[in-house]
Amino acid sequence: MRKFAEKESFYGLINFAQSRISMMRRRCCGAFFTAFIGCLSFFPILAGVSAQAASKTPLSQASFSQCGNDSEQSSSLYKLIADDRFERSDSTSVDNSWFDANGDVWQVKANSLFAADAASFANDSLLRPVSEMSPGQKVILDIPPGVLAGNGDAVDIVLRYHSQGNMYLVTADPTGAGAGSCIQIYKIIEGVSTPIGPRRNYSYSPTSTYELAAGAIGSDPTIISATLTDTSTGAVCVNDATASDSDSALQSAGQSGIDAHKTVATSNITISRVRTFEYIGEDPLSIGRVSASVLGKKVTLSLSKPLSGGKSGVPISYSIYRSNVPYFTPGLGNLLKTVRSFPYTDTPGGGTNATWFYKITGEKGGEVVNAEPVSLDGVSQTIPLDISVGVSVDKKYSPSLSSPTEFNLVTIGDSITEGAGTSGGDSSASGQMRRALASKANVTAVYFSNQGHSGHTTTDWLPSGWDYSHAKAAAQSLVSAHPSAVLVFSIMLGTNDSAGAGTRNNHPRSLTDSEYINNITMLVNQLLVDFPSAKVVLQNPIWYSPNTHNGATYEESGLGVLWEYRKCLTDAFSSLVSSHYGNVYLGDVYGWNYFSANYATKLLAERGANGVFYLHPNNDGAVQLGAFWANAAYSAIVSSTYLNLSGPSTVHTGEAATFIVSANGVIPSIISVSLSKNGVSGKLSESKLLLSPGHPTASFRFIPQGRGSGEIVVSASGLEQGRLSFVSQGN
């Protein structure tokens, strides 16, 4: 495989899933082909940008036709700049306006572009002249048989070249005949090569000719996309290698061309034809993110960037939709207003503790694009009218084990637990949980088994099934090898249960709330029958994008189901804790919000039936998810007990606000919790609360009088206090 000084960094793709997709089609050689250049109608980066399109076809329905013929010169979106077949005398200089960055490494030989025999080399770029630079560009290479033979060589397309150490590189990285070869997109900044976008594998045939095509359009972000076609058979080997990048060093126009990596002097790197194109179509329709501010009962909506791109000289309009139901579908029934600009102020009403959800779309010349919301749930902008949920501000207390402790850790789950989207092994969220747990105070060792299985549901994990028996065997093996270690089961399930169809057991629908609760309950009960001293931590499932549709159908309806599962998990925990107190804990609750807000950089961009979707954490995301899991498990399992206080950080004069007190850790008996307030005056509904092993949470209300800052304090003998600051506003 090709070697790079790799620094892992992932960038999310522009999500075209909820945009309308337009593609130009024209008749060519007696058949219809999409009006993109060359042999490929692959460019997902062009979704929704063809203003003169004769028809609109969702990307999921687009045909990926191959038409590598001489008549294919330019398209309505691209203009052919250069077409070199190298049909000239052998020469150590390529000529024909080409520029060799390292000086005559590339040559013309036998009517082909040839990498010189003299020596091995790495990353020598052959470029079109500066006069042909453009911000939107595409390159197509015709590759003869045997070139991608898997001997350590690789052929690349260069885009946005600024210097030999600054460019985008799309590489066909071979491993030899058969599966395992791949297309990978890189950015090179100051000589450091970083893979961006997912690796796309293909099966290589040494007797086939290939066509590698790649292009870059847009700025901040730049969208890079590539395909590989077997022109001997017409089969498209890779049609979805796509990446997005906003690195400032590569956002302007640059040169384009070809590059290679050669490991031995006698390598056979030849190219029979190179075509370069300039993108002349319209910029993709794009819109900024939604932000919102709340003052009293008024909600002000803003966009970080107005609608841009698409047809010129066409009016822009925005539609604002509002609902009190999360994950709602915009329509006439919830259309609030059509406006020409932002900000926009709304007074939705609804009374105390009402929560509203907003969606905004932009429209220009018949093309519609959805604004990306900045929100807690990642789908709809959530506006609590009178409260903004806060967390305890008392950060002084950090629970820790009182003596050196070893852990036997078994992670139970699906592909997210297994590590899909990461490099595997310790790069998975499970591996990162082990690593994070091992770094905690007084943790001397963590022995570990990853029992995540791609596509599996809570039904697969019932005690009578294969999944359970293998996890049980793994746990028994760990306990046998390390009998003094604390056995911990970390469970995160529900993602595949929420899918409407297509999961491993081909469920025709999402599991109901009661089915999900029952399955979780049966799994935990059996684990504690087989391992009575074990600790079981129930981790909340994490957000996925509402267009997710791979082999299974998740989509927006499934996301709504998954949201409800989070509440179901709390119900299951409340039931289980009564019979397994001290053995069952509610784990991470932060992952959902974190990944909905950071999906573009922390989740892997994948292509499915509805376009680019986000489901699996990438390497960076897995580090964070593993830390969430480890923090929750460690804080729950340590013997110390402390108080948490949650509730509103903004309250309103004369209106009751609800606060919740919970004990993190094991409550040995009934404890009395005292309440007090500082700053703003007001009335507490209670002065004392009782917590017990069977009832580790309690709530109270506070009615503020006057405006200003205040603080609620909860305390109990021998326990750390919980504190929450708030601001009281008028109505």
N, C-alpha and C positions, 0 to 999 in steps of 0.2 A: 504493500500500500504506500501511497505517497506520504512522505514525512514532512510535517510543518512544525514550526515552533508555535504550537496551538495554545491559545488562551480562550477558554470557553466563554462565550458571550452570545446571548440570544436576543433577537429583536422580533417583536410581534409583527405580523403582516397587517396591512389594511384590510379590514373586514368588509368584504363586498357582499356578504351573505344576505343582508337585508336591502341591498341596492338592486335596482333594476339593471339587468345585464343586456347590453346591446352588442350585436356582432354583425358585421357586413358580410353578406354572402353574394357570390357572383358565379356565373357559369364559366367553367374552365375545363377544357379537354373532354367535353361531353358530360360532365358531372358537376354538381354544386360543391363548392369549397368555400370555407370561411375566408373572408377577404383580409387575411393577414399574410405576411410575406412568405416566400419560399414554400417549403413542403409542409409547413406546420400551421395548424389553426389552434395552437396550444396556448397562446398568451393569456393566462388568467389575469395578468397585470393590466390588461386592457378592458376588463369588464366594466361596462357602463360608460365608456369614453367615446364611442363612435356616434357623433351627433347626426351624421348623415346616414345612419343605418337604415336599411330598408325594412328590416324586421328585428324583433327583440326576442332573444333566446336565452333562457337561464343557462348559466355556465354548466350546470349539472346536465343539461340536455344537449350541449354542444357536441358535435361530432369532431373527433380528432383525426382529420383526414390527412393523408400523405400525398403530396403532389409535387415532387421534385422534378420539374420539367423546365426546359429552357425558356418557355414562354412566360414563366413566373418571374418577373423582374421587379415590379413595385406593386404596392397596394395603396388603397385610399388613405391608409394611416402611415405608411412608410414610403420613402423615396430611395431608390437604389443609388448609392454613391459610387461604389466600385465593385466590379465583378472580374476577378482574376483567376483564369484557368491555368496559368503558368505554361502556356503553349509557346515556348521560346527556347532558344539554345541554352544548353547547360551553362551555368555561371555561378561563381562564388558570391555574386551580389544579386539580390532579388530584383532590384530596380522597380520600374513601374510605380514610382512614388512611395514605395515601402521604406520604412525606417527601422533598421535593426538596432535595438537598444544596446546590445553588446558587441556589435560590429561583425557582420558577415558570418554569424553562426548559422543563420538560415541561408539556404542556397536554392537555386533552381537546378533540378536534375531529372531527366527523363520525363519532361513535361509535368512535373509536380514540384510542390514546395517540399524541401528536404532539410532535415536537421543534420548538420555536418557530422561526418564520421570521426572527426579529429579527437574528440574527448567528450566525457560526460559534462552536463551542465544543468543548472537549476534556474528556472524562471527567467529565460531570455525572451523578451517581448519583441515581436515583429509588428510594427504599428503603421496605421494609415497616417498621412501627414497632418500637421497641426491645422492646416487649412480646412480639413474635413471634420474638425471637432464639432460635437453637438451634445447637448445634455440628454437627449433621447436618442438611443442608438441600438442597433441590433447587428449581430454577426452570425453568419451561417458557414459552417465548415463541412466539406465533403471529405470523408475519411475512408481510404481504401481498406480492403481486407487485411487482417493481420496486424494493423497498427496498434490496436488496443489489445495486445497479446498477453498482457499481465506480467511483463518482465520488469516491472518497477517504473516503466515510463508512464507519462500522462500527457494528454493534450488538453489545452485550455483555451478559452475565449477571454480576451481582455476587454473590460469596459471601464469607462471613466478613468483612463490612465492619466496620472499627473506626474509620476516618476516611477522608477523601477521598484520603489518601496511604498507606493501609494496608488492603489487601483482596486477594482473588483475583479475577481478571477472565478470563472466557472469551469470546473475541471471534470473531464471524463477520466475517472481513476480506475484502471482495470486491475483485476486479480487473475486474469486468465479465463479460459473457456468455462462456461457455466455460470451459475448464480454467484453473486457477491460483489461484482463490479458496481460502481456507483457514480452518480452525478452529485457533486457537492459545490455549493456557492461559498466563496470566501471573500472577506475584505482584508486588504493588506494596508496597514497603517504603519508608517515608519519601519517597514520591513517585518512587522509582526503579523502573521497570518492567522485570522480568526474565522472559524466556520460560522456562517449565518444561515438560518433556515435548515430544514431537516435534510438529512442524507437520503437520497433516493437510489435504491439498488436496481440493477437490471441483470439479465442473463446474457452473457457475451457469446457470440458465435464468430470464430476466427475466419470463416468463409464469407461473411456478410460485409457489405459496405454500409457505412453509417453516416448520418447527418446530425451534427451537433449544432444547435441554435440557441442563442442567448441574447437577451436585451435588457436595457435599463431605461426607465422613464421616471419622471417626477422628481421632486426635491422635498426633503424633510417631511416624509421619508422618500427615499428612492426605492422603487420596486424593481427587483432583479428576478428574472424568470428564465427557465431553460427547459429544453426538451432534447431527447435523443431518439432518432428514428432509424430503424433497420430498413434501408432503402432497397435491399434485396428482396424483402418479403412485404414491405409496406407496413410492418408492425411498428407501432409507437412504443418504444421501450420505457421511456420516462416522459410523462407529460405534466408533472406537477411539482417540479423543483422550483420553489419560489421563496424569496426572502425579502425582508424590508429592512432598511438601514437609514439612520439619520446622522451618521458621523459627518461633522462639518467639513472634514478634509475631502470628502468625495461627493459633495452636493452640487458642484458646478460642472460645466462641460469639460470633457476630456477626450483623449484619443481612444480609438478602439483597435483591436487586432487579434493576434494569436500569440499564444505562449506555450511553452512545453517544459517538461522536467525529464531529463535524460540521465539514466544511471550508468550506462555502459557505452563505449565508443561505437559499437557496431549496431546500436539500436536502429530499428526501422521506423522512424517517425516521418511519415510523408502525408501531405495533404494535397488533394487533387484540385480543389476549388475553394476560394474564399469569397464570400459576398458580404459587403458592409452596407448598412442602411441608416438613414436619418429618420427619426420619428417626426412626422409632420401633422399628426392628428391632434385633436384637442386634448388638453389636460384632463385627467380623470376628475369627475365631480367629487368634491370633498367638502367636508364641513367639520367645524370644531367640536369640542366637547361641551356638554351642558354643565353649568354650575348654578347653584341656587343659594340665596340668602333669605333668612327669615327675620322679620322685624314685627313683633306683635303677631297679628293675624295675617300679615301680608307676606307673600312669597314672590321674590324677584328672580326671574330666570334670565340667564345670560349664556352666550356662546363664546368660547375661547377664540374662535375664528369663524367669520361668516362663510356662507356658501361660496365656493369658487370652482373654476373649471367649467367644463361643458360648453354649450353654445355661447358665442359672444353676442351681445346686443339683445339678450333675452331677459325679461324681468325675472326676478327671484322672489319666491314666497316661502314662508315657513308655516307649518301646521303644528299647533300645540294640542296635545291630547292629555287628558287628566282622568284618573280613576282612583278609587280607594281599594282596588284589587291589584296585588303585585302581578307582574308578568302578563299584563292585559294586552289584548290585540287592538291597535289603533283602528278606529272606524268612526262613522258618523255619529254613533251613539255616545262616544266619549270625546269628540272633537270640541275643544274649548274655544279656539280662536285661530284664524289665519292672519298672519302679520307679515310686514315687509322688512322689519328690522328688530333688533334687540337692544337693550333689555326689555322685558315684558313683566309687568306686575299683576299678580293674581290674588284675589281674596276668596279662597275656596270655602271658608266656614267649616262646619262639621262639629263644632264643640270641642270640649276638652279631650286631649289625647287622640284627636283625629290624625290619621296619617294619610297622605296623598302621594300618588305616583304620577310622574310626568314623562311623556315621550315627545320628542321634537323631530320632525322631518323637514328637509329642505327640498324644494322643487324648482327645476329650471328647464324649460323647454321640453317638458314631458318626462324628464329623468328625475327620479326621486332617490334621495339618500337619507339614511337615518343618522342623527347625531349620536355620538357615543356618550352615554351618560356617565357622570362621575357620581357614584352612589354606593350605598351600603350593600345593595344586592346585585350590583353590576348590570342590571337590566333597566330599571326604571329609577328616575330620580326621586328619592324618598324625602318627603318634607314633613317632619313632625311639627305640628303647628305650635305646640306649647312646650314641648320638651325636646332636648337634644340629649340622647342617652349618654351618660358619662360613666366613668369607672373610678374606682377608689384612687385618690391622689396620694395616699400614704404609701410611698415606695420604700420606706425604711426597712421593712421586714422582708427578709429573703430566707425562706425555709431551707433547711439543710439536714442531712442525715447526721445523727448524733454519733455514729460509729462507722468504721469502714464496712462497706456493703458491696456484694457482688450481685449482679442481676442475670437471670436467664430470660431473654426477651424473644417472644414469638409474635410477629406481626401478621395479622389476619386481614385479608381484604381482596381487592380486585387488581386491575392493571395499574392503578395509581400506587397501590402498596407495592406491587411487583417491581415497578420501575419503568414502565413504558414511557417513552419520551425522554429518558435519560440515557447515560452511557452504560447503565446496568451496574450490578454489584453494589458497592458502597455508595455509588452515585444515586441510587434510588432513595425515595423518601424513607423507606425502612432502614437502609444503610445509614442515612444521615441521622435518623433517630438514635440508632445505636451509638453513633459517634458523639452526638450531642449529650446523650445520657451518660456516656463514659466520661465526659468532661465535667460533670457535676461534682460538687463537694462531697468527699468521702465515698465516691463510687470508685471502687478499685478495679472492676472488670465488668464487661457486658458481653455475655455469650449469646449468640443470636441466630435466629432462623427466620428467613423471609418466606411467609406462606401466602403471598399475594398471587392470585391467579386471574389472568386477563379475561374479561367478559363475565366473571362469575357474580352471582347474586347471593342474597341471604338464603334463598332456596337451595343453592348448591352447598351452602355451609350448614345445612341441618345435620344434626348428629348422626344420622344414618348414612350420610353421603361420603364420597371419596375425599373431599376437601377436609372434612373434620378428621377422618381417620389418619390422614397424612400429617395434619397439624398436631394431633395427639401423639403420634409417633415421634415427631420432631421434639415436642416438649418433653416426652419421656426420655429421649436421648440426652437432652440438655440436663435434665434433673439427675439422670444417672451419672453423667460426667461431672456435674457440679452440684452436689446435693445441698450445700449450704447457701447457694445463691437464691435470691428472691425471684420467683417465677412471675413474670408479667406477660399478660396477653393484651396487646394493643389492637383494637378492632376498628376498622373504618370500612363500612359497607353501606350501600344504598344507591350509588351512582348508577349501576346497571339495573337495579330494581326499578328505577324511575323511568327507564326507557320504555317507549310504547311497544316496540317489537324489535326482534333481531338479536337479542342477547343469547347467551350460550344455550339455554334450554328453549329458546325461541318463544318466550312468553308473548302472547298476543296483546298484552296490555301491561301497564305499570302495576306493581303490587299496591294494594290498598294500604291505608295507614295501619289498619288492624293486622293485616298479613305481615307487614314489615315489623311491627312491634312483636308479634308472636314469634316470628323467626329469630329475631335478636334475642328474645327472652329464652327460647329453647336452646340456642347456642350457648348463652352465658350459663344457664342452669347446668347444662351438661359439662361444660368446662370445670365448674366448681364441684360437680360430683366426682369427676376424674382427678381433679387437682384441688382439693379443699382449701389449701393454704395459698392458692394463687391470687394475684391481684389482676382484675380485669378492668381495662380502661376503654371506655366507649368514646371514640373520637368522632366528631361531627364530620359529615361529608363536606366537600368543598364545591364551589361554584364551577359551572361550565358555561360556555357561551350558548345563547338560546337558539343558534342555528346548527348545533352539533348533530351530525348525521353521518356516521361512518357505516360500519356493517350493521349497526343498530340505530333505531330512530329515537333520539333523545328530544331535541328541539325545545321550543319554548314551553310546551305543555309538560314535558318531563322535568324541566327546571322548576316549574311550579310545584310538581310533586316532590322533588328533592327538597325544596324549601320546607314543605310540610313535614318531611321525614326528620328534619332537625328538631322540630317540636315533638315528634313521636319518640325520638331518642331520649329526650328528657322524661317523657312519660314512662318509657321502658325502664329508665334508671330509677325513677321514683318507686316503681313497683319492685324492682330487683333489690334495691337497697334495704327494703324492709326485711327481706329474708337473708340477705348476704351483706349485712352491714360490715364495713371494714374490708370487704373484698371487691366491691364494685364501685367504680368512680366514673364521673362524667369528665371526659377529657377536653381536647381542644375545641374552642368555640370561635377562634379568631381567623381560621383559614378561609372561611367563606368570604368575609369582607376583604381580606388581604388579596386574594386572587381575583376577585371581581374588580378591584381597583388597579391591580398590577398585571392583568392577564397578558398584556402585550410584551412584557419582558420576562415574566415568570412561568407562563404556560407555553407549551409547544404549539406553533402554528401548523395545523394539519389541514389537508384538503379532503372534503367530503362531498356528498350529494348537494349540499347547500352552499358550497364554496369553502372558504377558509374558516376553520373553527378552532376552538381552544378548549381542551379537555384535560390533558396530562401535563403535570409540572415538567419543565425542562430541568437541566442540571442545577441552575440557580434556584428555581422554584422548589426543587426537592430539598435543597439545603434548608430553606425557610420552613417548609412543611414538616420536615424531620425535627427541626427545632421546636416548632409548635407542639408536636406530639410529645417530645421528650420533656418539655417544660410542664405540660399538663400532667403527664404521668408522674414526674418527680415531685411536683408540688402536691399532688393528691396522695401519693403513697407515703411521704415522710410522716413521721409520727407527730410532729408539731401541729398545732391547730391555731388558725388565725381567722380573723373576721374580714369578710368582704362586704362592701356597701356599694350598691349600684342604684342608679336612678337618674333624675333629670339634672343637667347642668344649667338649664334655664327654667325658671318657674315664673308664674304670673300672680300678681297681687290678688288675693281673695279666692284663688282657685287651688283646689287640692292637687297635690302631686304625689305619686306613689314611689316609695323607695323599698328596696329588697335587701335584707341582711341574710348572708349565708356563711356557714362555717366551712372553711377549707381544711380538711384533715379529719381525724377521727374524734368524735365527741364522746367522751367516756360516760357521760350521764347528762341529766338535764342541767343546762346552764342558763343563767339570767343575763340578759343583755340590756344595758342601760343606754338611753338615747339622750343626747343633748344637742344644743344648737348655739352657734356663735354668730354675731353680726346681726343680720336682719331679724326682726322679731316675727313671731308667728305662733301657730298652734300645732303641736304634735298630737296625733291621734292616740299615741301610746307613750308611756314613759319607760316601760320595760317590756321586753319580749322574752319568750322562753324557746330555746332550741334544744333538741334532743336527738339521739341516734336515729329515731324514726322520722323526725321532722327537722332536718338540718337547715331549713330556710324559713323565713317569716317576713311579713311586709308591714309597713305602716304608712301613714299619710301625713303630709305637712302642708299647712295653709299659710303662706307668707303674708305679712302685712307690711306694706311699704316697699320701696325700691332699694337696691344696693347689693352688696356681696355678702354671702353668708357661708356657713359650713355646718354640716350635720356630722356628728361623731357618734359611733357605736363602740361600746367597750364592755368587757366582761373580765372578771377576775382571772388573772393568769394568762390572758390571751392578748395578742396584738390588736390594737384598735383598728377600726376601719373609718376612713374619713372621706367626705365628698364635699367639694366646694360647689357653690351654685351662685347664679346671678338672678335676682328678682327684678322683673320688669312690670311696668304697668300695662293695662289692657287698651 
